[in-house]
Amino acid sequence: MPFYSENITESHLKKTERGYGRAWDVVFDYMLANNGIKKLLEIGVGGGQSHLAWLDLFKDAQIYGLEVAWPILPESMFSWKEMRKEQHDDDIVVRQLVNAIQGWHKFTNRPFDDRLRLHIMYNVNAKREDVMQSMLKAHGNFDVVINDSKHRTHTAQLMSFWRKLVGTDGVYFQEEFCSTMNDDFKVKRYHEFLENNPDDKSYWRVFDFREISIEQPGCSVLGMYTENQGILNAVDESLDNFIIK
């Protein structure tokens, strides 16, 4: 059985139900058989379930997370508005703060040895390319980057610069590619995306898991970028029936 499917916990149930595990089975098996997975970043932390799942799955890896919200409640509505105005160009809702607080409690309750491998940064607007450049300067290339931030139909284009963090060997994933739970995936958006990024066309694969998904099937589409030809060959061979042409 593939490493991901054999070892993943219920913390990743929703991602597995979307079908994403089909791609991660192939990609992670290839990576673990070659250079391994030593650094993984997931953008969008929320309640922390996914990051804890990665922490348990890749026991020798450093796990990073960027979250736009923060695990504290503002003292007043005035300070709430000021924090949003100064730090971000997107809406932060109360639910995100509550999720951040819940995630923080989960992280701090983990054994200290686990916490040494877990690096969660709050109050970070990952839609800014200078944030990616700072991560690259401080930590170098990552093996895996997963974008699970706020889902918008334009997010794949807006945040595609994060693919630069994986260099020539790593892999970048965009969850709910060109879609949202309220606006189902449409193939023409993918084609428009490729038209806007012609030089990267051969490095993108988009997997359509809508027919097998039992969790928000209309947007169960996973984008993948990698310059690693071994990974591309592996998914082309194993997942051809899911790849959007």
Summary of the structure (lengths in Angstrom):
residues: 245
radius of gyration: 17.5
end to end distance: 27.9
largest distance: 55.3
contacts: 753
relative contact order: 0.16
helix: 49%
strand: 14%
